[in-house]
Amino acid sequence: MNFLKRTSNLNRKQTITQACEYFTISLLGTSINLMTFFLITEYLGIFYLISGFFSNILGASSNFVLDKTLVFKEKIYTKIGFKYIEFLTFGAISLSINLLLLWFLTSQMGFYYLFSQIIAIGVGGSFNFTMNKLYTFYHK
């Protein structure tokens, strides 16, 4: 189904509510990511890039479960394997958008890196929410 047709079927109030819930859960996932990253690196002595990989997967997985059940009101086992892979794929694309925008705004435009990251998180996160709403968790 094409992108424009899916967007025309959206309930505006529901989408705004879901976006707020989605970004709140994203903060929780980020916290889980950072805590896990710190604990694995500091207390288990795992190299930070390896612990970063695993903590990122754990944070994304917690986001997936909470988004699926709380934001988009799906039963946890409904097409879980396919939807999990799709969710992680959109997350990887979102991360790429974030990093490219972070590089562009900081290195090419001269913005302060924290300001650039705030903008990049907003753009990447908005892309991620939109794709997951329209594809991963789409309901007619």
N, C-alpha and C positions, 0 to 999 in steps of 0.2 A: 504494500500500500504506500502511496507516495506521501512525502513529508507534509505538503500543504494540506492534503485531505485530512491527515491525522490532526494537524494543528487546528483545523476548522471545527473539529469535533470536541475540543476541550471546553470544560466548564471553568471559566475564569476564576471564580471564587475558590473552587476546589484546588485549582492549580497553584494559586497564591498560598493557600494553607499548606499544601503539600511541599511547596518550595521552602517555606519557613521551617517545617518539620525536617525536611531533607538536610538543610544547612545546619540545623541544631544537632542532628545525628552526626553530621560530618565533623562537628567540633568534638563530639564524644570519640569518634573514630580516630581523630588526630591525637587526642589525649592518650588513647590506648596505644597508638603507634609510638608516640614519644616515650611513654612509660616503659613499654616493652623494649624499645630501642636502648634506653638507658640501662635497664636491668640486665639485658643480655650482654651488652657491651661491657659494663662495669663489673658485674658480679660473676658472670660466666666467662669473661675474658675473650669473648668472640670478637673477631675483627669487625670494625664498625660497618663496613660495606655489606658484610654477610648478615650482621644483625639488623642493619637497615632494611635489607630485602625481606627478612622474615617478619619484622615488625610492621612493615608496610602491608604485607599479605594479611597479617592478623587484623590490622586496623580496617582494611578494605573488607575483610570477611565479616567483621562485626557490623560494619555499615550495611553490607548486603542483607544480612539477616534482619536488622532493624528496619531498613528501608522497605524490604519486601513485606514484612508483617505489620509494621506500624504506619508507615507512610502510605504505601500502596495497597494495604489491606488484603494481601494474598496469603493463602496458607503456605507454610514454609516448604512443603514437599512438592508443590505444584511446579513441574518442569524445572526443578532446582538446579540440575547440572548445566543445562543449556543456558539458563538465565544467569547463573553464577559466572560462566565463561563470558557471556555477553557483557555483564556488569564490569568484570575485570578488564575487558577489551576497551570499553568506553572510558574506564578509569585510566588506562594506559594512554589513550589518545588525549584525554584531558591533561594528563601529566606532561605530554609533549607540547601541547598548546601553552601550558603554564610556563614551561622552561624556555620555549622560544620567545614568548612575550616578555618574560623576565630578562632574558638576554637582550632583546631588542630595546626595551625601555631603558635599561640600565646602561648597556654598552654603546648603543647607537644614539639614543635620545638624551642621555646624560641624567636621567632621573635617579634619585636616591634609591638604593636597592630595596629597602623595606617598602617604600611607596610602590615601587615596581611590582614587588611580590603581592601586595594587597590587590592591585589591579589584576595581576595575572591569576590570582586565586579566584577573584570574582568572575573573570571571563571563563577560565577553565572549569570552575564549579558550575557556572550557568550552562555551559555546553554539556557537562556530565549529567546534570539534572534533566535537561531537555531530552537528551538521547535516551536516558533510562525511562523517562516518563513516556516518550513516544514509541519506544521499541521494547526495552526489557520488560517493563511493567504495563504495557499498553492494554487497555480494555476498551472495547467498542461501546 
